[in-house]
């Protein structure tokens, strides 16, 4: 049951991101069907990744019962599912904040979010450049 709730949360966050993206496009930029399609496909990939991690966890539980090591198998399945869940929720939150900041550039909250998101983005870019 907990994984169904996790999946629903990820889908809900994705829907919220889609709605804020549409509102941002309406307010700030204008609609672009190519960007919208790419975003929807990205969301569907995220849902597939979440479903796969949930399936892996479920499979590990059955495997643990078969080999009589339920606790170890449960942990081995729960950790990837939880990590994927946290990453996807974090990604969706950042995207929602980006949409909000782009749609409301004069808002004090948007200004703070923009600064923080730019800093986070530059740190991520620096880390990727160092690895390459």
C-alpha positions in Angstrom: 0.0 0.0 0.0 2.8 2.4 0.8 4.2 2.1 -2.7 0.8 2.9 -4.3 0.8 6.1 -2.1 4.3 6.9 -3.3 3.3 6.4 -6.9 0.2 8.6 -6.5 2.4 11.3 -4.9 4.8 11.2 -7.8 1.9 11.4 -10.3 0.3 14.2 -8.4 3.5 16.2 -8.3 3.9 15.6 -12.0 0.4 16.9 -12.7 1.0 19.9 -10.5 4.2 20.6 -12.5 2.3 20.3 -15.8 -0.4 22.7 -14.6 2.2 25.2 -13.4 4.0 24.9 -16.7 0.8 25.6 -18.6 0.1 28.6 -16.4 3.7 29.8 -16.9 3.4 29.5 -20.6 0.1 31.3 -20.6 1.5 34.2 -18.5 5.1 34.5 -19.6 6.1 32.8 -22.8 3.3 31.4 -24.9 2.5 27.8 -25.7 4.9 25.5 -27.5 3.6 22.1 -28.3 7.0 20.6 -28.8 8.1 21.6 -25.3 4.8 20.3 -23.9 5.1 17.0 -25.6 8.7 16.6 -24.4 7.6 17.4 -20.9 4.8 14.9 -21.0 7.1 12.2 -22.3 9.6 13.0 -19.5 6.8 12.7 -16.9 5.8 9.3 -18.4 9.4 8.1 -18.2 9.5 9.2 -14.5 6.3 7.2 -13.9 7.9 4.2 -15.5 11.0 4.5 -13.4 8.9 4.8 -10.2 6.8 1.8 -11.3 9.9 -0.2 -12.0 11.4 0.5 -8.6 8.2 -0.5 -6.9 8.1 -3.7 -9.0 11.7 -4.4 -8.0 10.8 -3.9 -4.3 7.8 -6.2 -4.6 9.9 -8.9 -6.4 12.6 -8.7 -3.7 9.9 -9.3 -1.0 8.8 -12.5 -2.8 12.4 -13.6 -3.4 13.1 -13.0 0.3 10.2 -15.2 1.4 11.4 -17.9 -1.0 14.9 -17.9 0.4 13.8 -17.2 4.0 15.6 -13.9 4.4 12.7 -11.5 4.3 14.4 -8.6 6.2 17.4 -8.4 3.9 15.4 -8.7 0.7 12.9 -6.1 2.0 15.7 -3.7 2.7 17.3 -4.3 -0.7 14.1 -3.5 -2.4 12.9 -0.6 -0.2 16.1 1.5 -0.5 16.0 1.9 -4.3 12.3 2.6 -4.2 12.7 5.3 -1.6 15.7 6.8 -3.3 13.9 7.0 -6.7 10.8 8.4 -4.9 12.9 11.2 -3.2 14.7 12.1 -6.4 11.5 12.3 -8.4 9.7 14.4 -5.8 12.7 16.7 -5.5 12.9 17.1 -9.3 9.2 17.9 -9.5 9.4 20.5 -6.7 12.3 22.3 -8.4 10.4 22.4 -11.6 7.2 23.7 -9.9 9.3 26.4 -8.2 10.9 27.3 -11.6 7.5 27.6 -13.2 6.3 29.8 -10.4 9.4 32.0 -10.5 9.1 32.4 -14.3 5.4 33.3 -14.2 5.7 35.8 -11.3 9.1 37.5 -11.7 8.1 40.5 -9.5 7.0 38.4 -6.6 9.4 38.5 -3.6 9.1 34.8 -3.2 9.9 34.3 -6.9 13.0 36.5 -6.6 14.3 34.4 -3.7 13.5 31.1 -5.5 15.2 32.4 -8.7 18.4 33.1 -6.8 18.4 29.8 -5.0 17.6 27.8 -8.2 20.3 29.6 -10.2 22.8 28.8 -7.4 21.7 25.2 -7.4 21.8 25.0 -11.2 25.4 26.5 -11.3 26.6 24.1 -8.6 25.1 21.1 -10.5 26.7 22.4 -13.8 30.1 22.8 -12.1 29.9 19.2 -10.7 29.0 17.8 -14.2 31.9 19.8 -15.8 34.4 18.5 -13.3 33.4 14.9 -14.0 33.8 15.3 -17.8 
